[in-house]
Amino acid sequence: MTLSAVKSLIEQAKKLPGLTHRQAEKLVYSLLSDNKIINIIDNFSESAKKLKQCNRCGWFVDQASSDCENCGTKTDAICVVPTFSDMLNIQRTGAFSGSYHILGGVVSPLEDILPENLLIKALVTRAQDTATKELILAFPDSIEAEATLHYIIDAIGNINVIVSRFSRGIPSSSKIEYMDKRTVSLAFSERKPINHSIQS
């Protein structure tokens, strides 16, 4: 393999979230040095091709099916999270057993993430379901999360649903995906209802 081909692989690896140039170099070196890792990547790719993102909730479903195990069942509460990792961490704590809604991030113009890039419209559609009684906004305490919360409240409008948010006891700028079981459980049990004009 030529040097230019290796450099091309490094540039491709840098497109992965959170990977620096140095980390991309190490990843490519590991891939090219170990056939077992290449096999893992191949298996991953084959499995990934069989899945697609659910356009109703942001979870994943089989390509051959439209049935989603997350949003396919009626639930009275929906936990709204920014990312897939946030959902998995909350699931691990056992603090919530209902349905989730994965937005795909938080509003951040500096990172080119605008409200229309998130699954906010899909959330509104789910909120209109008569079975839905509460939307729990499991957001960290950050400027971006606060902006996202405002956009969601505006989009919800006069829909007859309770909107609540995690308690303010969460450390500033902490990410949900890194919180321990006690912190997450406390955030759920002490969540605060907010009205649709966000008077907090």
N, C-alpha and C positions, 0 to 999 in steps of 0.2 A: 504493500500500500504506500502510495507516495505521500510526501509531506503535505502537499496541498489537500489531499483527501483527508488526512488526519486533522488538519486545521478546519476543514469543512465540518467534520464531526464535532469538533469542539464548539464551533459557532452554533450548531444545532442544539448541542447540550445546554448552552447558555440560555436558551429559550425556556428551559424548565424553570418553574417558580423557585426563587430563593437561591439559585445557583450562581456563584461568582465565577469569574474566568478561571481562577486557580482550581476551584472545585470541579469545573467542567473538564479541565485538563486531566485531573485525577480520575474522574469518572470514565473518560474515554480511554485512558491508559488501562484501567481495570477491565473494561469491556474487551479491549483488543488483546489483553494478556491472559484471559481466562475464558475458555470455551463454555464452561458451565454457566457463567454469567450471561453469555450470548444466548444460550438456550433458555435461560430464565426470561430474558427480554423477548425472545420469540414467543414463548408461552404466554407471556403477559399481553403481547400484541394480539395474539389469536383470541384470547379471552375478551379483551377490550372491544374487539370488532363485533362481538356478540351482544354488546350492551349499547344502550342509548340513554340520554338524559330524559327524564320525565318532564314534559313541558308544563305540567300542572304543579309540581312541587320541588323540582330540582334534584330528585333522587334518581336512581338508575333502574331501568327495566330491560328485559330481553328485547332484542331487535325484532323478534318474531311475535311479540306480544305487546299489548297496550295496557295490560294489568299491572298496576304498581302496588307493591306490598306496603308502601308507606302511606299513600293517599287514597288507595282504593277502598279502604274501609272508613265508614262514617265515624267521626270522633267529635266530641264536644269541645276539645281544646287543641289548638295548633301551636306548637313551639316554633317561633320564627328565629332562625339563626343565620349569620352571615355566610358561614362556610361549611363544607362537608366535614372538616375536622372538628368544628364546634359541635356538630350533631353527634359524631362518634364519641366525643368525650362525655357529653351529657348522657348518652346511652350507657356508657361504662359506669357512670355513677349510680344509675338506677333511679335518679330523681324524677324522671318523667317517662311515662309509658305510652303517651298518645302519639299523634302524628306530627311530623316535622315539616317545615317549609324552608328550603335552602335558597337564600336570595342570590348567592353567587358573589358575595362581597358586600362592601359598604360604599356609599357614595364618596368618591375621592377624585375630584377633577384633576388633581396633579398627576394621578395615575390613569387618567382617561376613563374612569369608571363613573358613568352618569346614571341617573335614575332609570333611564330607559334600557340600560344594560343589565339591570337586575330584574328578578322575577316578582316585581311589585304588582303588576297587573294581574298575574296569575294568583297572587295572594288575595287580591280584592275579590276575584271570582270565587275563591274558596271561602272567603268570609261571608259571601252572600248565601252560602248553603245554610239552610235552616237548622242543620244539625250542629253547626259551629256556634258555640256560645262565648268562647274566649280566644283571643290571640295573645300569646305570651312572647314578648319581644326579649329574647335572650341576647342582649347586646353588651359589649364591653363599655366602659366609661371613657369615651373618646369623642373628639370633635366630629370625626367622620361618622361614627355610629349615631351621634345625636342628630346630625343632618339627615341621615337615613331614616331615623325614627320620625322626623317631621314630615318627610315625603310620604311615608307610609300612612301616617295619620291623615294627611290631606287627601290621599287616595281613598282611604276607607270612608271618609265623609260621614254620612248619616246612617250607615249600615248598622243595624241593631246587633252589635257584638261588643263584648267587654274587651278593652285593650289594656293589658298590663305590661309592666316592664320589670326587669330584674331590680332587686333592691340596690340602693346606692352604696352599699357597703363593699362593693367590688373595688379592688385597688385600681387607681387611675391607669389607663392604657393597658390593663391586663387583658390577655386574650382568653376567651372561653375555653379554647382547646387545651390550655395549660393549667386550668383550675383544678384543684383537688375535689374529692367527693364532698367534703364538708362545706367548702365554699359554694359549690354549685347547689347543694341541697338547701343551704341557707338562703341563697339568692332566689330559689323557687318558693320556699315557704314564706319569705318576707317580701314577695313581689308586690308592687304597688299598682292599683288600677289608675289609669290616667284617662281624662276625658278627651274628646276629639279635638279640643283646642289646645291641648298640651299645656295645661297650667300646672307645672310641677314646682 
